[in-house]
């Protein structure tokens, strides 16, 4: 029997995000919170300059309103909600400095590192108040066996959170890409929460609905971009959901797109420095490589989303 209370948040969040579009988009446009495209980037993206960014506030408002309705009945939502909104706030500060204050660097690396470290420490500490979240990590394809790494748990958590957040951030570079891929991942974790009887399913459904509502305006040709406000928040959501279910190792499967986006940047930068100017890819992150190879934005989004759907199916088998 499907728990309707775990699905209803998707409809609520969708409706709120969809309704906010005609309000937020003109508002950000009037404030001239527009996207700036690099001259050296994909040439077809130059026409996007001026499209309002920081649109992540649309679905974050929807997520916040919906989550606060359910958090009392499902208190485990709390840590994931905190991680999502905290990273959303960091992204908002970064966007604000770049777009409003015309500071191309945004938050300085040490500032971002400090804020992220504080957020991760609070998240890790908050999980201690939920005995239903064991320390062990579920190992894929082992029938439910767990890995307990003791004192290394928290260093791994720090790396996993930072890596996932950056992976989602790098994925946000094509109309609807981060929204589509993360909506599929959100569905995966929502179903896993229902199967494993972990009380965070309403939050997964909430984020799914909010992203589908955002896609109404973010699909190609995008009328609004999520900015770091949205992409960092989504990274926090993905890894937060994973940790409440002891499933961070599953990110290597269902979050493969995030992983290759990060790896493509690391490889590109490293190879460029080692060879004094040579490149592996035409451009990184890797979705831009496919664009420069002749793929349209819609083809990139379709293929990356299909790959994510297949990997999520593999994730269910691994569970």
C-alpha positions as CSV (number, residue, x, y, z in Angstrom):
1,X,0.0,0.0,0.0
2,X,1.5,3.3,-1.1
3,X,1.7,5.9,1.7
4,X,-0.1,8.9,0.1
5,X,1.4,11.2,2.7
6,X,4.8,10.6,1.2
7,X,3.6,11.5,-2.3
8,X,1.4,14.5,-1.6
9,X,4.4,16.8,-1.0
10,X,5.4,16.5,-4.6
11,X,2.1,18.0,-5.7
12,X,2.3,20.8,-3.2
13,X,5.9,21.7,-4.0
14,X,5.1,21.5,-7.8
15,X,2.1,23.9,-7.4
16,X,4.1,26.4,-5.4
17,X,7.1,26.5,-7.7
18,X,4.9,26.7,-10.8
19,X,2.9,29.5,-9.3
20,X,6.1,31.4,-8.3
21,X,7.4,31.5,-11.9
22,X,5.3,34.4,-13.2
23,X,6.2,36.4,-10.0
24,X,9.9,35.6,-9.5
25,X,11.1,35.7,-13.1
26,X,9.9,39.3,-13.9
27,X,11.1,40.4,-10.4
28,X,14.6,39.1,-11.1
29,X,14.6,40.5,-14.6
30,X,13.7,44.0,-13.2
31,X,16.5,43.8,-10.7
32,X,18.8,42.9,-13.6
33,X,19.9,39.7,-11.9
34,X,21.1,38.3,-15.3
35,X,23.4,35.5,-16.3
36,X,26.8,36.4,-17.6
37,X,28.2,34.1,-20.3
38,X,31.9,33.7,-21.0
39,X,33.2,34.9,-24.4
40,X,35.5,31.8,-24.5
41,X,32.6,29.4,-23.7
42,X,30.1,27.7,-25.9
43,X,29.2,30.3,-28.5
44,X,25.5,29.3,-28.6
45,X,25.3,30.3,-24.9
46,X,26.1,33.9,-25.5
47,X,22.5,34.6,-26.4
48,X,21.6,33.5,-22.8
49,X,23.3,36.6,-21.4
50,X,20.8,38.5,-19.3
51,X,18.5,35.6,-18.6
52,X,17.7,35.9,-14.9
53,X,19.6,33.7,-12.5
54,X,19.3,32.9,-8.8
55,X,16.1,31.1,-9.8
56,X,16.9,28.4,-7.2
57,X,15.0,30.6,-4.8
58,X,11.8,29.5,-6.5
59,X,12.1,25.8,-5.6
60,X,13.8,26.5,-2.3
61,X,10.7,28.5,-1.2
62,X,8.5,25.6,-2.3
63,X,10.7,23.1,-0.5
64,X,10.8,25.2,2.7
65,X,7.0,25.7,2.8
66,X,6.3,22.0,2.1
67,X,8.9,20.6,4.4
68,X,7.7,22.7,7.3
69,X,4.3,21.2,6.9
70,X,5.7,17.6,7.3
71,X,8.8,18.0,9.5
72,X,6.8,17.6,12.7
73,X,5.5,14.2,11.7
74,X,8.7,13.2,10.0
75,X,11.5,14.8,12.2
76,X,14.3,13.0,10.2
77,X,13.6,15.5,7.5
78,X,15.3,18.1,9.7
79,X,18.9,17.3,9.0
80,X,18.4,17.0,5.2
81,X,16.3,20.2,5.2
82,X,19.1,21.9,7.1
83,X,21.8,20.7,4.7
84,X,19.7,21.7,1.7
85,X,18.8,25.2,2.8
86,X,22.3,25.9,4.3
87,X,24.0,25.1,1.0
88,X,21.3,27.1,-0.8
89,X,22.2,30.1,1.4
90,X,25.9,29.7,0.6
91,X,25.0,29.6,-3.1
92,X,22.7,32.6,-2.7
93,X,25.6,34.6,-1.1
94,X,27.9,33.6,-3.9
95,X,25.3,34.5,-6.6
96,X,24.6,37.8,-4.8
97,X,28.2,38.9,-4.8
98,X,28.7,37.9,-8.5
99,X,25.5,39.2,-9.9
100,X,24.5,42.2,-7.7
101,X,27.8,43.4,-6.4
102,X,29.5,42.6,-9.8
103,X,32.3,40.6,-7.9
104,X,33.4,38.0,-10.5
105,X,34.9,35.9,-7.7
106,X,31.9,35.7,-5.5
107,X,32.7,34.2,-2.1
108,X,36.4,33.8,-1.6
109,X,37.6,30.1,-1.5
110,X,38.4,30.4,2.3
111,X,35.0,31.9,3.0
112,X,33.2,29.2,1.1
113,X,35.3,26.5,2.8
114,X,34.7,27.9,6.2
115,X,30.9,28.1,5.7
116,X,30.7,24.6,4.2
117,X,32.8,23.2,7.1
118,X,30.4,24.7,9.7
119,X,27.4,23.4,7.9
120,X,28.9,19.8,7.6
121,X,29.8,19.8,11.3
122,X,26.3,20.8,12.3
123,X,24.8,18.2,9.9
124,X,27.0,15.4,11.3
125,X,26.2,16.4,14.9
126,X,22.5,16.5,14.2
127,X,22.4,12.9,13.0
128,X,23.5,11.8,16.4
129,X,20.0,12.7,17.7
130,X,18.5,10.1,15.4
131,X,19.4,6.6,16.7
132,X,17.5,5.2,13.7
133,X,20.4,6.4,11.5
134,X,23.3,4.0,12.2
135,X,26.9,4.9,11.5
136,X,27.5,2.0,9.1
137,X,27.3,2.4,5.3
138,X,25.2,0.1,3.1
139,X,27.4,-1.7,0.6
140,X,25.8,-2.0,-2.8
141,X,25.2,-5.5,-4.2
142,X,25.8,-7.3,-0.9
143,X,22.2,-7.8,0.2
144,X,22.2,-5.2,2.9
145,X,25.6,-5.7,4.5
146,X,27.1,-2.6,6.1
147,X,30.6,-1.1,6.4
148,X,31.6,0.6,9.6
149,X,34.8,2.6,9.2
150,X,34.9,4.0,12.7
151,X,36.8,7.2,13.1
152,X,37.1,7.6,9.4
153,X,33.3,8.1,9.1
154,X,33.4,11.9,9.5
155,X,36.4,12.6,7.2
156,X,34.5,10.5,4.6
157,X,31.3,12.4,5.2
158,X,33.1,15.7,4.7
159,X,34.6,14.5,1.4
160,X,31.3,13.0,0.2
161,X,29.3,16.1,1.0
162,X,31.8,18.5,-0.6
163,X,32.3,16.2,-3.7
164,X,28.6,15.7,-4.3
165,X,27.7,19.4,-3.9
166,X,30.5,20.4,-6.3
167,X,29.3,17.6,-8.7
168,X,25.8,19.0,-8.9
169,X,27.2,22.5,-9.2
170,X,29.3,21.5,-12.3
171,X,26.3,19.7,-13.8
172,X,24.3,23.0,-13.9
173,X,25.5,24.3,-17.2
174,X,22.9,23.4,-19.8
175,X,19.2,24.3,-19.8
176,X,17.3,21.8,-17.5
177,X,20.3,19.5,-17.0
178,X,20.8,19.7,-13.3
179,X,17.0,19.9,-12.7
180,X,16.3,16.8,-14.8
181,X,19.1,14.6,-13.5
182,X,18.5,15.6,-9.9
183,X,14.7,15.0,-10.2
184,X,15.4,11.4,-11.2
185,X,17.8,11.0,-8.3
186,X,15.2,12.5,-6.0
187,X,12.7,9.9,-7.1
188,X,15.2,7.1,-6.5
189,X,15.9,8.2,-2.9
190,X,12.2,8.8,-2.3
191,X,11.4,5.2,-3.3
192,X,14.4,3.9,-1.3
193,X,13.1,5.7,1.8
194,X,9.7,4.0,1.3
195,X,11.3,0.6,0.8
196,X,13.6,0.9,3.7
197,X,11.0,2.6,6.0
198,X,13.1,5.6,6.6
199,X,11.0,8.7,7.4
200,X,12.4,11.1,4.8
201,X,10.3,10.1,1.8
202,X,8.1,13.2,2.0
203,X,11.2,15.4,1.6
204,X,12.4,13.5,-1.4
205,X,8.9,13.8,-3.0
206,X,8.9,17.5,-2.1
207,X,12.1,18.1,-4.0
208,X,11.0,16.0,-6.9
209,X,7.8,18.1,-7.3
210,X,9.7,21.4,-6.8
211,X,12.2,20.5,-9.6
212,X,9.5,19.4,-12.0
213,X,7.8,22.8,-11.3
214,X,11.1,24.6,-12.0
215,X,11.6,22.6,-15.2
216,X,8.5,24.3,-16.6
217,X,10.7,27.5,-16.8
218,X,14.2,26.0,-16.8
219,X,13.8,23.5,-19.8
220,X,15.3,24.7,-23.1
221,X,15.0,27.5,-23.9
222,X,15.4,28.5,-20.3
223,X,13.5,31.5,-19.0
224,X,15.5,31.3,-15.7
225,X,18.6,29.6,-14.3
226,X,18.9,28.2,-10.8
227,X,22.4,29.6,-10.2
228,X,24.6,28.4,-7.3
229,X,21.6,29.1,-5.1
230,X,19.9,26.1,-6.6
231,X,22.7,23.8,-7.6
232,X,24.5,23.9,-4.2
233,X,21.2,23.3,-2.4
234,X,20.5,20.3,-4.6
235,X,23.9,18.9,-3.9
236,X,23.1,19.2,-0.2
237,X,19.8,17.5,-0.7
238,X,21.3,14.5,-2.6
239,X,24.0,13.7,-0.1
240,X,21.8,14.5,2.9
241,X,19.2,12.0,1.7
242,X,21.9,9.4,1.1
243,X,23.3,9.7,4.6
244,X,19.9,9.4,6.4
245,X,19.6,6.0,4.6
246,X,23.3,5.0,5.0
247,X,23.6,5.2,1.2
248,X,26.5,7.6,0.4
249,X,28.2,4.7,-1.5
250,X,25.2,4.6,-3.8
251,X,26.0,8.1,-5.0
252,X,28.8,6.4,-7.0
253,X,26.1,4.6,-9.0
254,X,23.0,6.9,-9.2
255,X,25.1,10.1,-9.1
256,X,27.5,9.0,-11.9
257,X,26.7,12.1,-14.0
258,X,27.8,14.3,-11.1
259,X,31.0,12.2,-10.7
260,X,32.0,12.4,-14.4
261,X,31.3,16.2,-14.4
262,X,33.8,16.7,-11.5
263,X,36.3,14.2,-12.9
264,X,36.2,15.9,-16.3
265,X,37.1,19.2,-14.8
266,X,39.9,17.7,-12.6
267,X,41.4,15.8,-15.6
268,X,41.1,18.8,-17.9
269,X,42.9,21.1,-15.5
270,X,45.5,18.6,-14.5
271,X,46.3,17.6,-18.0
272,X,46.4,21.3,-19.1
273,X,49.0,22.1,-16.5
274,X,51.1,19.0,-17.1
275,X,51.2,19.5,-20.9
276,X,51.4,23.3,-20.7
277,X,48.2,24.0,-22.7
278,X,46.9,20.7,-24.2
279,X,43.4,19.5,-23.4
280,X,41.7,16.1,-23.1
281,X,38.2,17.5,-23.8
282,X,37.1,20.3,-26.0
283,X,35.8,22.0,-22.9
284,X,35.0,21.0,-19.3
285,X,32.7,20.2,-17.6
286,X,32.0,17.3,-20.0
287,X,28.5,18.4,-21.1
288,X,30.2,21.3,-22.9
289,X,32.5,18.8,-24.7
290,X,29.4,17.1,-26.1
291,X,27.9,20.5,-27.1
292,X,31.1,21.5,-28.9
293,X,31.0,18.0,-30.6
294,X,27.7,18.9,-32.2
295,X,25.1,17.8,-29.6
296,X,22.2,20.2,-29.0
297,X,21.4,21.1,-25.4
298,X,18.2,19.0,-25.5
299,X,20.2,16.0,-26.7
300,X,22.7,16.4,-23.8
301,X,19.9,16.7,-21.3
302,X,18.0,13.7,-22.7
303,X,21.1,11.5,-22.8
304,X,22.4,12.4,-19.4
305,X,18.9,12.0,-17.9
306,X,18.4,8.6,-19.6
307,X,21.8,7.4,-18.2
308,X,20.7,8.6,-14.7
309,X,17.4,6.6,-15.0
310,X,19.3,3.5,-16.0
311,X,21.8,3.9,-13.2
312,X,19.0,4.4,-10.7
313,X,17.4,1.2,-11.8
314,X,20.9,-0.4,-11.2
315,X,20.8,1.3,-7.8
316,X,17.6,-0.5,-7.0
317,X,19.2,-3.8,-7.9
318,X,22.2,-2.9,-5.8
319,X,19.9,-2.3,-2.8
